[in-house]
């Protein structure tokens, strides 16, 4: 066995299937996307190379792109606030020996197992203006003045969808943080308690520093997911009302499949990919500086 592993040809043959799959599903589609973004293409006719015209139009004339970009920044900030922070607080609570601990963990994770369409429909009927549960509860407490068609209000529609996304994915990040908390050596915790550390200092000086790698991963996943946000918005609002919930991924879909502008849609996809790469680099840099400090 050792002789086989020392043979470079054997190692190459073992790696070959994974390398082929990686090339087929990462570099090839990426190269195809970048080339398509430089072309005028409606998928029915042949590609016409037009250089950077798609990008120039995207950044200078397409106002819907900037609306979607602004919404995506709000979506990203909202995702980090409504998912990562509650996930950390829930993980802290469920890391303690409380009655029904396993049940609460399963309940918190349950929405993650649901499909995006199912979650969208659940929350669509929560926010429905006539039969929605939210308005029914408000009526029950006599707050009829607050009744509204929540997803049709341009000022709050995006926030309403964000609540649905947070409900679905908070449990996912909670499990990651809970695993990180449970990996902290018990002797470290006991030593801090013996030194007189209270709960606040335990969290501030021990748990948070130990969870730096977990925070990095969860923040990166939530940030990248926010730039790819599509399914819940598409089912619940389709980007409305008046583009108030439009996101970059939704714009890319509409341009590509509804308008047949595949070259332009590819340019939007390339921009989304670039934003994900930039965001990942900033997060890596921020956490590297934090560790050094």
Secondary structure, 3 states (H helix, E strand, C coil): CHHHHHCHHHHHHHHHHHHHHHHHHHHHHHHHHHHHCCEECCCCCCCEECCCHHHHHHHHCCHHHHHHHHHHHHHHHHHHHHHHHHHHHHHHHHCCCCCCHHHHHHHHHHHHHCCHHHHHHHHHHHHCCCCCHHHHHHHHCCCHHHCCCHHHCCCCHHHHHHHHHHHHHHHHHHHHHHHHHHCCCHHHHHHHHHCCCCHHHHHHHHHHHHCHHHHHHHHHHHHHHHHCCCHHHHHHCCCCCCCCCCCHHHHHHHHHHHCCCHHHHHHHHHHHHHHHHHHHHHHHHHHHHHHHC
